[in-house]
Amino acid sequence: MADLPQIDTLRSAPAGRRPAPKTAAGALLAGPLLPLLLVSAVLVAYGLVVCWSATSTDANFSFSRQLAGVAAGLVAMAVLWRFDYRRLANLTIVFLIINVVLILSPHLPVIGVTAKGATSWIKIGMQVQPGEFAKVTVVLFAASLVARYGGTLDDPREYCKVLGLLLVPFLCIMTQPDLGTGLVYLFISAVTLVMGGAKLKYLLVTLAAGIAAIAAVFVIDEFLKYETAPGEYEYRLLKNYQRSRLLVFLDPGGDTSGDGYNLAQAMIAIGSGGLFGKGLLHGTQATYGYLPEASTDFIFCVLAEELGFVGVVALLALYVALIVVAVRIARQADDLFGMLIVCAIVGMWLFQILENIGMTCGLMPITGIPLPFVSYGSSFMVVNFAMLGLIASVCTHHNALGRKGVYAATH
């Protein structure tokens, strides 16, 4: 890491080009910041209504904790909004260390918690998921790392070095294992590489290598499996439930009472909602316990059943509005680091939205990826608000220099 160029994002604007000072109210109303806040507020309120309905009949979930997550998230958003994101540009190594510590912390004795086959939580007065909070530092790590190359990453050795560093958070999260969160990390990294100027042929080779690696894992697992009972096998590289989820995706109607049960119930819930839905608190799939993980992974099914096609369209419209406003902020960013931060967040949200909704419709493999601003989870809510704070910081803290002018490569 010592030979990587440093980013100079704090250079003063040249004389005669300094932007005119703005009042606090003027800064709030200027540009896309106000639309970002308005769309986010409506989306959060909508998500809370759906989450309240989903958790009302399940004693395992507390809606008040979701509200606490929103309150904590607002604080995180305000702090990051006021903080000048450019001061983080040269902290690449720091973010890498934070990522490793956060993601591996559930393996620590006493505080580590194992649930549902994964060691992904820690208990420090309350139970939190460090891998969720690491999404923020993964975004900052990837953006600061790729931005060092000034928008041109065409040297194969440098590309391999960057790729290897970006894979570190994914390899750490797979020790839990948490494939869903790991895929989010990978998508953040992929978007950052694409927007950061990596050559297309390097990206295609990486994609092909990734597909080959996935195929190799399944082939090797067939040789390493061992029999635990007559006709039942345990695999070493992938958990049995991870394999079954992929098999259900390939054959969704194969076994609706076994491995395909979750998908079957999800599609029943979506289909039964009709045009206007059955009404809040009147959904049967979640209320009577047919729909698993109704408040978290499959909350979209609750929304579709209770609010119908109209409710689904409303949610998608809010997501589209959020993405459009964020993309506008990315395009107006004064430096590559800020642009990459916003693009990475947009990519993360898009992947989570498409994967979560797609898996409930049988279009994507089932993973434990929640729906942004809607799914139950205080840690997840705080992280989404923190992402909004980063976007607001990029929108607010402008630099009068052009995007290419704020970088100075020094060795």
N, C-alpha and C positions, 0 to 999 in steps of 0.2 A: 504493500500500500504506500510505501514511502515515495515511490517514483510517480505517483499519480499527480496530475496537475491540480493546483488549487484554484478554487472559484473565488473571484473577486466580485461579490454582489453588492458591496457596500460603498463602492466608489462614488464620490460626490458627482452630481450633475455638473456639466460645464456651465460657465457663466452665460447668462442669457437664456438658458433652457430650463431653469428651475420652474417647476409647476407652481401656480399660484396657491397660497395656503387656503384651505377650506375649513369652514366651520364644522362642528361635529354633526349638525343637522344636515348641512350640505353634503358631507361625505356619505351620510347614511342614504340620502335620496339620490345620489349620483350613480349613473350607470346601472349595471345589473344587480347591485347589492340588495336593493329593496325587493325586487322580484324574487331573489334567492331566499330572503327571509320570509316573505309571504307564502311562497310555495311550500317551503319547509314547514312553516307553522300549520298550514292546512293539512299537509301530509301526516305530520305527527298527530294532530287531532283525530284525523280519520283512522290512523293506525291504533290509537288508544281506544277508540270506540269498538273496533273489531276485536282488539285484545281483551277488552272488558267482557265482551260477549263470550269469547272463547274460554276465558278463565273462570267465568261465573259459576260453572257447574263442576269445576275440578278443584278439589281441596288441596291438590299438590302445588297449586300456583297461587300467588298473592298479587292481586292487581295493585295494591298499595306499593309493593316493591317495584313494579313497573313504573309507577309514578315517581318513586324515589330515583329510579334510573334516569328519568327525564329531567328531574331537578338537578342531579349531579351532571348530566350531560350539558345542561344549559350553562353551568359554571365552567365546564371544560371548554365549551364553545366560546364563551366570553373571554377566557384567558388566552386561548390560541388566536382569537380574532384580534385582540389588542397587541399581541406579540408580533414583532417583525420577523416573518418567516425567513428572510434572507440571512439572518444571524445563524441559521441552522445549516447553511449551505456546505460548510467545511467540516461538519461533524460526522462524516461517513463512518469512520471507525467506531466512534461512540455509539452510533445507532446500531451497528453490527453487534457490538458487545451487549447492548440493551436487548436486542432481539434474542440472542442466544440465552441470556439470563432469564428473560421472561418466559420463553417457550419451554425451557428445561426446568423451570422452578417447580412444576407439579411433581417432579421425580424426587424432590427433597423429602426426607422423612418428616413425620409429624404433620406438616402442613399440606402435603400432597394428598389428593382425594381421587380415588378410582371409581368410576361409575359408568355403566353401560359398556364395559369393555375397554374404556379409554382412561388414561391418567391425564386428564386435561384441566383439573381444577385444583385450586389451593384454598384452604380455609384459614382465614386470618380475621376472626371475629365473624365474618360473613364469607360465603363461598363465592369465589370469582373465577373467571376463566382467563388466565394471562395470555393465552393464544389469541383471544379477541383483541386485547389491548395492543398486542404486538402488531396488529394490522396497521396502526398509526405509524409505528416506527419502521415497519417494512416499507410503507409508502415513502417516508422521509429518507430511508436508507437507499432505496432504489433510485429515487429522484436525484439525490445528492451524488450518488456514484456515477450515474449515466451523464448527468449534467457536466461533469468534469471534462468531458470530451467535446464540449461546445457544439453539439448537434451533428458530429461526424464520427461515427464509430466504425471505421473501415479497416482497421488493422486486425488481422485474424488472431494474433496473440493477445492483443488488448481485449478483443471480444471474448475470447475464451476465459480470460482472467475475470472480466466482469460477469460472465455467465456463471462461473464457478462460485463467485461471491454471492450472487443472487440466489443460488441454490441452497445456501447455508440455512436460511430460515425454514425452507421446505424440508430439508433433511432432519432438522431439529424437531419439527412438528410431527414428523412421521414416527418419532420414537414414542409418541403417546399411545397409540397412533390416532391422528385426526386428519383423515384424507380430505374431508370437506374444506377445512381451514387451509390445509396445504394447497389445495387447488386454487383458493383465493390468492394465496401468496404468489403462486406461479402466474396467475393471470395479471396481477399487479406488475410483476417483473416483465411479462411479455409486452404489456402496453407501454411500459417505460422504455423498453428497448426499441419498439417500433417508432414511438414518437421522439426518441432520443437520437435517431439517425443511424441505427444499425443497418448494415447492408442487407438487402432482401435475400441474397443467397445464403448468408449466415443464418438468417431466421428460418429459412426453409430447411436447411440441414439440421438445425436444432429441433424443429418440429418432427422431422422424419426420425431423428434419433430418439425423441420422446415416445413416439408411437412404437418404435422397435423395442424400446425398453419395457413398455407396458406388455407387449406380446411376450417378451422374454420372461417376465415375471410369472405369467400364467403357465408358460411351458415348463419352467423350472419347478414351479409349485407342484405340477403333476408328478414330477420325479421325487420330490421331497415329502409328499403327503404320507401320512401314516394312519392306520386303521385304529379307531378308538372303540368301535363296537362293530358287530357284523353289518357291513354295508354302509358304515358311517366313517368319514375320514376327517382328519384335521390337517389344515394346511399351514405352512410355516411362514411364508412371505406375506400372504394376505389373510385377513380374518375370514372365517366362513361367511359372515353376514355381508362382507364387502364383495365376495364372489357372487353371492346369491343376488345382490342388488343389480349387478351387471347382467346376470343371466335373466333376471326378470325384465330388464330393459330390452334385451334381445328377443325375449318371448313373453310379452306382457300378459297374455291370456293363458299361460301355461299352467299355473297352479294358483288359483285365486283363493284357496283356503290355506295355503302354506306361505311360501316366500313371496307370492304375488298378492297376498291379502291387503297389505297397505295400499298398493296402487289401485286395487279394485275398489276399496272403500273410498279412496280419494276421488276417483272418477265418478262414483255414485253420488258423492256429495256435490261435486261440481255440476253434474247433469241434472240433479234434482232441484237446483236453484231456479231454473227457468229464467224468465226475463227480469222479474223484480224481486225474486227470492222469497223465502218463507218468513222473513222478518227477524230482527235481532232477538236472540235468546230462543228462537223457535227452530233452529236447526236440529235435525234428529241424529245425524251421524256422529257429531261430537257430543251432544247431550247424553246419548245413550251409550257412549263409549265404543262405538264401532270404528271411529276414526282415530288412529294412534297419533300421538304427539300433535294434537289439534292446536295447541297454543303456540307451538314453536315451528317445527318443520312444515307442518301441513295447515298452517293458519290461513293460507290462501283458499283452501277448500271450505273453511268456515265462512269466509267472506263471500265466496261464490254461492254457497248454499243459502245463506241468510239474506244477502243483498242482491243476488242474481247477476245477470249479465250487465245490468246498468251499474251495479256496484263495482264490478270488475273493470268496466270501461273507465269509471271515475278514477279508480286507483291507477290504471295504466296512464291516464291523462296526466295525473299528478307526477308520476315518474318521468314521463316524457318532458314535462315542463321543467322539472328539476335538472334533468340531463342537459336540456337545451340552454338553460341559464348558466350552468356550470361550464359547458363548452364555450359559451360566449366569454366567460371570465378567463378561461384558458387562452383563448385567442387574443385577448387584450393584455395578457400578462407581459410585463416589461422585461422579463428574463427567463431563460430556459428552465432554471430550477423551479420557479413558480409555475410555469406551464406544465412541467412534468408532474408536479404535485397534484394539480387539478386533474390532469389526464389520468393519472394512476387511480385517483379516487373515483372518477367517472367510470373507468374500466372495472373497478372493483364492484361498484353498485350495479352496473349492467350485467356482469357475470352472475352476481347473486340473484338478481331479479329473474334473469332468463333461466338459470338453473333451478331456482326454487319453484317457479311457475311451471317450467317445462317438466320437472320430475313428477308433479301432481297430475299432469296430462299424459304421461307416458312418453314424452318427447325427449327426456333426458334421464340418465341413471339417477336413482334415488341416493341422495347424499344428505348429510346433516347441515346443509347451508340454509340459514334463516332468511326471511324476507325483510329487507331494510325498512326501518321505522315502523314495522307492523308486528313482526314476531316477538313473542315474549322473551325477555332476557335483559336484565338491567345492564350487564356488561356490554352487551351488543348495542343497546341504546346509547350508552355513554360514548362508545366508539363512533357511532354514526354522527352524533353531535360534534365530537372532536373533529371529524372530517369536514363538517360544515364550517367549523371554526378555522380550519386551515384554508379552505376555499375563500372565506371572508377575509382572511389575512392577506391572501394573494390579491384579492380585489381592492383592498384598502391601501396597502403599503406599496405605492407605485414608485418606480425609479424612472427618472427622465431619460436615461440612456436606452438605446435600442437593445433588442434581445441579444444580438451578437456582440454588442459593445461592452457588456458587463462581465465578460470573462477574460481573464488573463492567465495564460498557461505559464506557470513557473515551476521549475524543478529544483 
